Amino acid sequence: MDVNTNAPIVEGSEIEIDARPETVWDVLTDLERWPSWNPDVKSMSFSGAIAEGSEFRWKAGPGTIVSTIRRVDRPRLIGWTGRTLGIDALHVYRLEPRDGKTFVSTEESYDGMLARVFRGPLRKTLKSALDSGLRQLKAEAERRSTP
């Protein structure tokens, strides 16, 4: 699964985490606990298994986002689509083991009328959110991997 490279907004971020991919994966895919370690996520509603077709609803920023998991390749890749306020998003996380650590890259694309009209401000907001999310993921995964 890839983001929509033809969308008006495409951003990405990456980070190295001092934890095994399985630990990072467990933090990333424990959706209901996102609000406990990521202050940008105000609420989360999810029940069931991490599987293609599973839906979750969450609040980050001004709107509630309805997302559907589209791809799961444990512990290497997870991707979902989301929709909020007329924006269609595609979000992908990739995890790669590196010398006992995990290199995480994430990409997201926004499409739709709002994304075209507010391209500049939304691009900055998305980049900031991706960077912040990875910093929070790093902190939580490293906290969980400390003996």
Disulfide bonds with the S-S distance in Angstrom:
none
